[in-house]
Amino acid sequence: MSSDFEGYEQDFAVLTAEITSKISRVPRLPPDEKKQMVANVEKELEEARELLEQMDLEVREIPPQSRGMYSNRMRSYKQEMGKLETDFKRSRIAYSDEVRNELLGDDGNSSENQRAHLLDNTERLERSSRRLEAGYQIAVETEQIGQEMLENLSHDREKIQRARERLRETDANLGKSSRILTGMLRRIIQNRILLVILGIIVVITILTAITFFVKGH
């Protein structure tokens, strides 16, 4: 399983490096090329998100005692993903001087105001994104804790079931032992009764013999 995770890690590293390179080029491109580049980056960002989801699923399959290291790596990758998305939003806003002049004219103050407004909106979006990411992380950690609790309860249930089975086996063995002891006691009593009867017969026989002997003299 860890080999699958490492394979996803390598794909994620290659993909994020390519996304970073393209994001840095977006502000300097003409409008037509920029539009195509933005579409490509959006597609690759979606692929990166899917890779993160696959990696997250792999981490959930790891035993709890070995999951901590992979969970830390996942947090790092998610932070990196958040930074890429923020950089991408900023790169789409950062126009070149030529494009900005075509869209806004030569009014520098208007351009700066527009840029400040856009950057302010970007920062707000970034803060919202961080809050969503934090909420998602809390949800994931809560799910992991719940899963660990369920696994512990499952283990406890198995232990209880095994203990019950051992108790049933012990009860069955005790029942067999009780029946054996009862049979042994019955045979001992029967043997003692037979010995008493034999003793009485012997005594009677001896007394009879003595009586005949005395009468004979």
KAHU-V754041 format. One record per residue. RES is the residue in one letter. PHI is phi in radians with two decimals (* if undefined). D_CENTER is the distance of its C-alpha to the mean C-alpha in Angstrom with 2 decimals. Layout:
BEGIN
res	phi	d_center
RES	PHI	D_CENTER
RES	PHI	D_CENTER
END
This chain:
BEGIN
res	phi	d_center
M	*	13.25
S	-1.09	14.12
S	-1.14	17.53
D	-1.11	16.34
F	-1.08	14.68
E	-1.14	17.98
G	-1.12	19.98
Y	-1.10	18.48
E	-1.05	19.21
Q	-1.11	22.78
D	-1.08	23.31
F	-1.14	22.12
A	-1.11	24.50
V	-1.13	27.38
L	-1.16	26.91
T	-1.18	26.72
A	-1.13	29.77
E	-1.17	31.65
I	-1.10	30.77
T	-1.03	31.97
S	-1.11	35.19
K	-1.23	35.88
I	-1.07	35.21
S	-1.16	37.78
R	-1.57	40.32
V	-0.97	39.98
P	-1.08	42.38
R	-1.65	45.14
L	-1.54	45.25
P	-1.12	47.89
P	-0.94	46.80
D	-1.14	46.54
E	-1.17	44.60
K	-1.11	42.42
K	-1.06	41.51
Q	-1.16	40.49
M	-1.13	38.53
V	-1.06	36.67
A	-1.09	35.74
N	-1.12	34.49
V	-1.12	32.38
E	-1.06	30.87
K	-1.12	29.95
E	-1.22	28.39
L	-1.09	26.44
E	-1.11	24.99
E	-1.09	24.09
A	-1.13	22.41
R	-1.09	20.33
E	-1.11	19.29
L	-1.09	18.38
L	-1.07	16.18
E	-1.11	14.38
Q	-1.09	14.01
M	-1.12	12.79
D	-1.12	10.18
L	-1.11	8.98
E	-1.10	9.27
V	-1.10	7.31
R	-1.16	4.06
E	-1.46	5.46
I	-1.33	6.36
P	-0.97	6.59
P	-0.94	6.23
Q	-1.22	10.00
S	-1.98	10.29
R	-1.49	8.02
G	-1.01	10.83
M	-1.09	13.38
Y	-1.21	11.67
S	-1.13	10.71
N	-1.11	14.42
R	-1.15	15.62
M	-1.12	13.98
R	-1.07	15.75
S	-1.12	18.88
Y	-1.16	18.81
K	-1.18	18.43
Q	-1.11	21.33
E	-1.11	23.28
M	-1.12	22.77
G	-1.08	24.05
K	-1.15	27.01
L	-1.07	27.87
E	-1.12	28.00
T	-1.15	30.20
D	-1.09	32.44
F	-1.15	32.80
K	-1.07	33.95
R	-1.17	36.43
S	-1.18	37.70
R	-1.26	38.55
I	-1.48	40.61
A	-1.36	42.36
Y	-1.45	45.36
S	-1.25	47.96
D	-1.02	51.37
E	-1.14	52.99
V	-1.16	50.55
R	-1.10	50.49
N	-1.16	54.31
E	-1.14	54.43
L	-1.45	52.17
L	-2.00	53.45
G	1.44	56.84
D	-1.60	58.29
D	-1.32	57.68
G	-1.10	55.71
N	-1.11	55.11
S	-1.09	53.74
S	-1.07	51.46
E	-1.13	50.17
N	-1.11	49.65
Q	-1.08	47.73
R	-1.11	45.59
A	-1.08	44.98
H	-1.12	44.05
L	-1.13	41.61
L	-1.13	40.01
D	-1.11	39.75
N	-1.11	37.98
T	-1.12	35.63
E	-1.11	34.80
R	-1.11	34.12
L	-1.08	31.81
E	-1.13	30.07
R	-1.11	29.65
S	-1.09	28.31
S	-1.10	25.86
R	-1.13	24.69
R	-1.13	24.31
L	-1.11	22.31
E	-1.10	20.07
A	-1.12	19.66
G	-1.11	18.93
Y	-1.13	16.32
Q	-1.09	14.66
I	-1.09	14.87
A	-1.09	13.39
V	-1.12	10.32
E	-1.12	10.05
T	-1.11	10.87
E	-1.12	8.25
Q	-1.11	5.55
I	-1.09	8.08
G	-1.08	8.58
Q	-1.14	5.36
E	-1.11	6.11
M	-1.12	9.58
L	-1.11	9.36
E	-1.13	8.22
N	-1.11	11.06
L	-1.12	13.32
S	-1.11	12.91
H	-1.10	13.91
D	-1.08	16.69
R	-1.10	17.87
E	-1.09	18.24
K	-1.09	20.18
I	-1.11	22.36
Q	-1.11	23.09
R	-1.13	24.11
A	-1.10	26.26
R	-1.12	27.90
E	-1.08	28.67
R	-1.12	30.23
L	-1.12	32.25
R	-1.09	33.48
E	-1.09	34.53
T	-1.12	36.24
D	-1.07	38.06
A	-1.10	39.19
N	-1.14	40.45
L	-1.12	42.21
G	-1.10	43.84
K	-1.10	45.10
S	-1.10	46.37
S	-1.11	48.12
R	-1.13	49.85
I	-1.11	50.93
L	-1.09	52.33
T	-1.08	54.12
G	-1.12	55.73
M	-1.13	56.77
L	-1.10	58.32
R	-1.10	60.15
R	-1.15	61.61
I	-1.11	62.62
I	-1.11	64.42
Q	-1.07	66.11
N	-1.12	67.24
R	-1.17	68.64
I	-1.08	70.51
L	-1.08	71.96
L	-1.12	73.03
V	-1.11	74.71
I	-1.08	76.52
L	-1.09	77.60
G	-1.09	78.80
I	-1.09	80.83
I	-1.07	82.34
V	-1.08	83.26
V	-1.08	84.86
I	-1.10	86.81
T	-1.08	87.94
I	-1.12	89.15
L	-1.08	90.97
T	-1.11	92.62
A	-1.11	93.76
I	-1.10	95.21
T	-1.06	97.00
F	-1.08	98.62
F	-1.16	99.59
V	-1.15	101.28
K	-1.13	103.14
G	-1.20	104.34
H	-1.66	106.16
END
